[in-house]
Amino acid sequence: MQDEYYMARALKLAQRGRFTTHPNPNVGCVIVKDGEIVGEGYHQRAGEPHAEVHALRMAGEKAKGATAYVTLEPCSHHGRTPPCCDALIAAGVARVVAAMQDPNPQVAGRGLYRLQQAGIDVSHGLMMSEAEQLNKGFLKRMRTGFPYIQLKLGASLDGRTAMASGESQWITSPQARRDVQRQRAQSHAILTSSATVLADDPALTVRWSELDEQTQALYPQQNLRQPVRIVIDSQNRVTPEHRIVQQPGETWFARTQEDSREWPETVRTLLIPEHKGHLDLVVLMMQLGKQQINSIWVEAGPTLAGVLLQAGLVDELIVYIAPKLLGSDARGLCSLPGLEKLADAPQFKFKEIRHVGPDVCLHLVGACSPGSKGKQRTKYYAKIRPPAGPYSNPKEENEHY
């Protein structure tokens, strides 16, 4: 039970980095000697010391003969920071308990193997499911090359997202919109469509003043990181005058053709081929994965929502339901053209239902997503990359993130 207690503490520490570590994973470390926590830490930002280093600095000489609990396999090579394995070995740690191996092919057992070769007692798998939930975006990108996609929808009781006129502000409550700010803050990128930009002219930023007090306490304003804003604009309809390109942080446009207009330096273009007359979303997601985008929060209208669902690209649905009725003339939740059979309908599983002010938030996961348990998930990943063997000893060392 003591191992579980200390690993739970390491997982709680790791959560503190969920707003700032992209594209790196969230990692926490606790060092224990003679039943006492002598050091702890978490990874805060890419390029800065990893969790193990923070914990070892706090422990000092007390790390010798101690046990280190870490939520992800320690790295074993030089990347943007020195290897954590070397630091643990040099400190004289006697035992390392990792929640899980790192699926990054540049790691995948190297760290645990090196520790074991140094005579350290090594084990992994403790509270692995909790550790996976903490890094579902990073893990999906490492295992499949695709980012983890959360589709946010706001609707009335009868599943309507706007009046027939297009009026939609606001269906859900201020509390729900605060919750959306927290979700945005945890995401690496926010995806929308040119139709949404033209209709609403959104900023799609994280507004620190609108975060709840608990989040503000974990995420000081000086550390505020704006997620990358991604706009699907195959017809180049968005202009440099729209608010989305005038905000702090980067805005990326997914286009099928170049746009010769003059744009701010913070604007990037991703040229994506067409598929059946439309921008190929699968290729886009592959490109975003190559750009080290771990997780994407989607805020868009029924057309893009439906296309993502029909393409099987959505890992989670976050649906805010307001206690009001808009009627049959109002606009629907998502567009699923050609869907004629129940057997072909996109299916999800309820993960959580919670009250957000007067509204209800439904949290659903896809049957084959990292957030869903079961045989389907195992088969899905097995087709992509076989699991790494226990503490494999690869012949060559690759550079880590």
C-alpha positions in Angstrom: 0.0 0.0 0.0 2.9 2.4 0.6 4.0 2.1 -3.0 0.5 3.1 -4.1 0.5 6.1 -1.7 3.7 7.5 -3.0 2.8 6.9 -6.7 -0.5 8.6 -6.1 1.5 11.6 -4.8 3.7 11.6 -7.9 0.7 11.5 -10.2 -0.8 14.5 -8.3 2.4 16.4 -8.8 2.5 15.5 -12.5 -1.0 17.1 -12.9 0.5 20.5 -12.1 2.3 20.5 -15.4 -0.7 19.8 -17.6 -1.0 23.5 -18.7 2.6 24.0 -19.7 4.6 20.9 -20.6 3.5 20.5 -24.3 4.8 18.8 -26.3 6.4 16.8 -23.5 4.4 14.5 -21.2 3.3 15.4 -17.7 5.6 13.6 -15.2 5.9 13.7 -11.4 8.5 12.1 -9.1 8.6 11.4 -5.4 11.8 10.2 -3.6 11.2 8.3 -0.3 13.7 7.1 2.3 12.9 5.3 5.5 9.2 6.0 5.0 9.7 9.8 4.6 9.4 11.9 1.4 12.8 13.6 1.0 12.3 15.0 -2.4 9.6 15.6 -5.0 9.1 17.5 -8.2 7.3 17.6 -11.6 8.2 18.5 -15.1 7.1 22.1 -15.8 8.1 23.0 -19.4 9.9 21.5 -22.4 13.6 22.2 -22.3 13.6 22.6 -18.5 14.6 20.0 -15.9 12.6 16.8 -15.7 10.6 15.7 -12.7 13.4 13.4 -11.4 16.0 16.2 -11.4 13.7 18.5 -9.4 13.1 15.7 -6.9 16.8 14.8 -6.6 17.8 18.4 -6.0 15.3 18.6 -3.1 16.5 15.3 -1.7 20.2 16.0 -1.9 22.4 13.4 -0.2 19.2 11.7 1.2 18.6 10.3 -2.2 21.3 7.6 -1.6 19.6 4.3 -0.9 16.1 5.8 -1.5 13.2 4.8 -3.7 12.1 7.0 -6.6 8.5 6.8 -7.7 8.1 8.3 -11.2 5.0 8.4 -13.4 6.8 7.7 -16.6 10.0 5.8 -17.5 13.1 8.0 -16.9 14.9 9.1 -20.1 18.4 7.6 -20.8 19.9 9.9 -23.4 20.8 13.5 -24.2 18.0 15.6 -25.7 17.2 19.1 -24.7 18.1 18.0 -21.1 20.6 15.5 -19.8 19.5 11.9 -19.1 17.5 11.4 -15.9 18.8 7.9 -15.6 22.3 9.2 -15.1 21.1 11.6 -12.4 19.3 8.7 -10.5 22.3 6.5 -10.8 24.8 9.2 -9.7 22.6 10.0 -6.7 22.7 6.4 -5.5 19.0 5.6 -5.7 18.4 2.0 -4.7 15.0 1.4 -6.2 12.9 2.9 -9.0 9.2 2.4 -9.4 7.7 3.6 -12.7 4.0 3.8 -13.4 4.6 2.9 -17.1 7.2 2.6 -19.9 7.5 5.5 -22.2 6.1 4.5 -25.6 8.2 7.0 -27.4 10.3 4.9 -29.8 13.3 6.9 -28.8 12.9 5.7 -25.2 10.8 2.4 -25.0 12.7 0.6 -22.3 16.1 2.2 -22.6 15.7 4.1 -19.3 14.6 1.1 -17.2 17.2 -1.1 -18.8 20.0 1.3 -18.0 18.9 1.6 -14.4 18.7 -2.2 -14.1 22.2 -2.6 -15.5 23.4 -0.2 -12.9 22.2 -2.5 -10.1 19.0 -0.6 -9.3 15.9 -2.5 -8.4 13.4 -1.6 -11.1 9.7 -2.2 -11.6 6.9 -0.7 -13.6 3.1 -0.9 -14.1 2.0 0.5 -10.7 -1.1 2.7 -11.3 -0.5 2.5 -15.0 -4.1 3.3 -16.0 -4.0 6.5 -14.0 -0.7 7.5 -15.6 -2.1 6.9 -19.1 -5.0 9.1 -18.4 -2.6 11.9 -17.4 -0.8 11.8 -20.8 -3.4 10.5 -23.2 -2.5 13.1 -25.8 1.3 12.4 -25.7 0.6 8.6 -25.6 -1.7 8.6 -28.6 0.8 10.7 -30.7 3.7 8.4 -29.7 1.7 5.2 -30.5 -0.2 6.3 -33.7 1.3 9.6 -34.9 -2.1 11.3 -34.5 -3.1 13.9 -31.9 -5.8 13.2 -29.3 -8.9 14.9 -30.4 -11.6 16.3 -28.0 -14.8 17.6 -29.7 -16.6 20.2 -27.7 -20.3 20.8 -28.3 -22.8 23.0 -26.6 -26.5 22.3 -27.0 -30.0 22.6 -25.7 -32.0 19.7 -24.2 -33.3 18.9 -27.7 -29.8 18.8 -29.2 -29.8 22.2 -30.9 -26.8 24.4 -31.2 -28.2 27.7 -32.6 -31.5 29.2 -33.7 -32.4 29.0 -37.3 -31.0 32.6 -37.7 -27.6 31.4 -36.4 -28.0 33.1 -33.0 -26.1 31.0 -30.5 -24.8 33.4 -27.8 -25.4 32.1 -25.3 -27.0 28.7 -25.0 -24.9 27.5 -22.2 -24.2 29.2 -18.9 -21.2 31.4 -17.8 -20.1 28.5 -15.6 -19.9 26.2 -18.7 -17.9 28.8 -20.5 -15.5 29.0 -17.6 -15.1 25.2 -17.8 -14.3 25.6 -21.5 -11.6 28.0 -20.6 -10.0 25.4 -18.4 -10.3 22.8 -21.1 -8.7 25.1 -23.6 -5.8 25.8 -21.2 -5.0 22.1 -21.0 -5.0 21.6 -24.8 -2.0 21.9 -27.1 -4.2 23.3 -29.9 -7.7 24.6 -30.7 -9.2 23.6 -34.0 -12.0 25.4 -35.8 -13.3 26.0 -39.3 -13.4 29.1 -41.5 -17.2 29.0 -41.3 -17.1 29.5 -37.5 -14.5 32.3 -37.9 -16.7 34.1 -40.4 -19.9 33.6 -38.4 -18.6 34.4 -34.9 -15.2 36.1 -35.3 -13.9 34.3 -32.2 -10.5 34.9 -30.5 -10.2 31.3 -29.4 -7.8 32.3 -26.6 -7.3 31.3 -23.0 -8.5 34.2 -20.8 -6.8 33.8 -17.5 -9.3 36.0 -15.7 -12.1 33.6 -16.7 -10.3 30.5 -15.2 -11.7 29.2 -12.0 -9.7 30.0 -8.8 -8.4 26.4 -8.4 -6.9 26.5 -11.9 -5.5 30.0 -11.4 -3.7 28.8 -8.3 -2.0 26.0 -10.3 -1.4 28.2 -13.4 -0.1 31.7 -12.6 -0.9 34.4 -15.1 2.8 34.9 -15.9 3.0 31.3 -17.1 0.0 31.7 -19.5 0.5 29.7 -22.7 -1.8 30.3 -25.6 -2.7 27.0 -27.5 -2.0 27.0 -31.2 -5.1 28.1 -33.0 -5.7 26.0 -36.2 -8.3 27.1 -38.8 -9.4 24.8 -41.6 -9.7 27.3 -44.5 -9.6 25.5 -47.9 -11.1 28.5 -49.7 -8.9 31.1 -48.1 -12.0 33.0 -46.7 -10.5 34.2 -43.4 -8.8 37.6 -43.7 -5.9 39.2 -41.7 -8.5 41.5 -40.1 -10.2 38.6 -38.2 -9.7 38.5 -34.5 -8.2 35.0 -34.5 -5.0 36.1 -36.2 -4.6 39.2 -34.0 -4.3 37.4 -30.7 -1.1 36.4 -28.7 0.3 33.0 -29.8 0.3 31.3 -33.2 -2.4 30.8 -35.7 -2.1 28.0 -38.3 -4.2 27.7 -41.4 -4.8 24.4 -43.0 -5.3 25.2 -46.7 -5.4 23.4 -50.0 -3.8 26.3 -51.8 -1.4 29.1 -51.0 -2.7 32.5 -49.8 -0.6 35.5 -51.1 -2.0 38.1 -48.7 0.3 39.6 -46.1 -0.2 38.0 -42.7 1.3 38.6 -39.2 4.5 36.7 -38.4 2.6 34.5 -36.0 0.6 32.9 -38.9 1.7 29.6 -40.5 0.2 27.7 -43.4 -0.1 24.0 -43.7 -0.8 22.9 -47.3 -3.0 19.8 -47.2 -4.2 17.8 -50.2 -7.8 17.3 -51.1 -9.8 14.0 -50.7 -13.1 13.7 -52.5 -13.2 17.5 -53.1 -12.5 18.5 -49.5 -9.4 19.1 -47.4 -8.1 15.7 -46.2 -8.6 15.7 -42.4 -6.6 12.5 -42.0 -3.6 14.0 -43.7 -4.0 17.1 -41.6 -4.0 15.2 -38.4 -0.9 13.3 -39.5 0.8 16.6 -40.2 -0.2 18.0 -36.8 1.2 14.9 -35.2 4.5 15.5 -37.0 4.4 19.1 -35.6 4.3 17.5 -32.1 0.8 18.5 -31.4 -0.4 16.2 -28.6 -4.0 17.2 -28.1 -6.6 19.2 -30.0 -9.7 20.9 -28.6 -12.3 21.3 -31.4 -14.8 24.2 -31.3 -16.7 24.3 -34.6 -20.1 24.0 -36.2 -22.1 21.0 -37.1 -20.4 20.4 -40.5 -16.8 20.0 -39.2 -18.0 18.2 -36.1 -19.8 15.7 -38.4 -16.9 15.2 -40.7 -14.5 14.5 -37.8 -17.0 12.0 -36.3 -17.6 10.2 -39.6 -13.8 10.0 -40.2 -13.4 8.3 -36.8 -11.0 11.0 -35.7 -12.7 12.0 -32.4 -11.4 10.4 -29.2 -13.6 12.3 -26.8 -16.9 14.2 -26.9 -17.4 17.0 -24.3 -21.1 18.0 -24.6 -22.5 20.9 -22.5 -26.3 20.6 -22.3 -28.3 23.6 -21.2 -31.8 23.2 -19.6 -33.7 24.9 -22.5 -35.6 23.9 -25.6 -35.0 25.5 -29.0 -37.4 23.6 -31.2 -37.2 21.7 -34.5 -36.4 24.8 -36.6 -33.1 25.4 -34.7 -29.8 24.0 -36.0 -28.7 20.5 -35.1 -25.8 19.2 -33.1 -23.8 17.8 -35.9 -24.2 16.9 -39.6 -23.8 13.2 -40.5 -24.9 13.0 -44.2 -25.4 9.6 -45.6 -25.9 7.9 -42.2 -28.8 5.5 -42.8 -28.2 2.6 -40.4 -27.9 2.5 -36.6 -25.0 0.1 -37.0 -23.0 2.7 -38.8 -23.5 5.5 -36.2 -20.4 6.7 -34.4 -20.5 5.2 -30.9 -19.1 6.4 -27.6 -19.2 5.4 -24.0 -20.2 7.6 -21.1 -17.2 8.3 -18.9 -18.5 11.1 -16.7 -21.6 13.2 -16.1 -21.3 16.3 -14.0 -23.2 19.5 -13.2 -21.6 22.8 -14.4 -23.7 25.5 -12.9 -27.2 25.0 -14.3 -25.9 22.9 -17.2 -24.8 19.3 -17.5 -21.5 18.2 -19.0 -21.4 14.8 -20.7 -18.0 13.3 -21.1 -17.8 10.5 -23.6 -14.9 8.4 -25.0 -14.7 6.5 -28.2 -14.7 2.7 -28.2 -11.2 2.6 -29.6 -9.7 5.7 -27.9 -6.9 5.7 -25.2 -9.5 6.8 -22.7 -11.6 3.6 -23.2 -10.8 0.2 -21.8 -11.4 -3.1 -23.5 -10.2 -5.4 -26.2 -10.9 -3.0 -29.0 -8.3 -0.6 -27.7 -5.7 -3.3 -27.4 -6.3 -4.5 -31.0 -6.3 -1.0 -32.3 -2.8 -0.2 -31.0 -1.5 -3.7 -31.7 -1.9 -3.0 -35.4 0.1 0.1 -35.2 3.1 -0.7 -33.0 3.8 -3.8 -30.9 4.4 -3.1 -27.2 8.0 -2.7 -26.2 9.5 -5.7 -24.4 10.5 -5.4 -20.8 13.6 -3.2 -20.6 14.7 -3.9 -24.1 18.3 -2.9 -25.0 18.1 -1.1 -28.4 21.4 -1.0 -30.3 21.3 2.7 -31.0 20.5 5.8 -29.0 18.2 8.3 -30.6 17.7 11.9 -29.6 14.7 12.6 -27.4 12.4 15.6 -27.4 
